[in-house]
Amino acid sequence: MPKECGRVSIIDATGIAEKLLGKNVPNTAVLGAFAKVSELVDKDLLFHEIEKAFGAKNKEAAIQAYKQVVTVER
């Protein structure tokens, strides 16, 4: 990891999307991971809005990414 990096987070958003949605659309999974890593977004509100706008499968993609994201501190 470059010395300039203080923290790096990794998520297989494509894998989650392909498993749940059947195609490579990782956007909602990335949002779930972002919510966990940044702590800037209320996860319950985010999941609710994702479900309302994009459906239950996309909500599940966000939830799985939230749970699976891995962060490495330098």
CORDA-V986443 format. One record per helix or strand. SS is the DSSP state (h for helix, s for strand). FROM is the first residue (numbers start at 1). TO is the last residue. If there is no record, write none. Layout:
# CORDA-V986443
<<SS | FROM | TO> <SS | FROM | TO>>
This chain:
# CORDA-V986443
<<s | 7 | 10> <h | 13 | 21> <h | 27 | 38> <h | 43 | 54> <h | 56 | 68> <s | 70 | 73>>
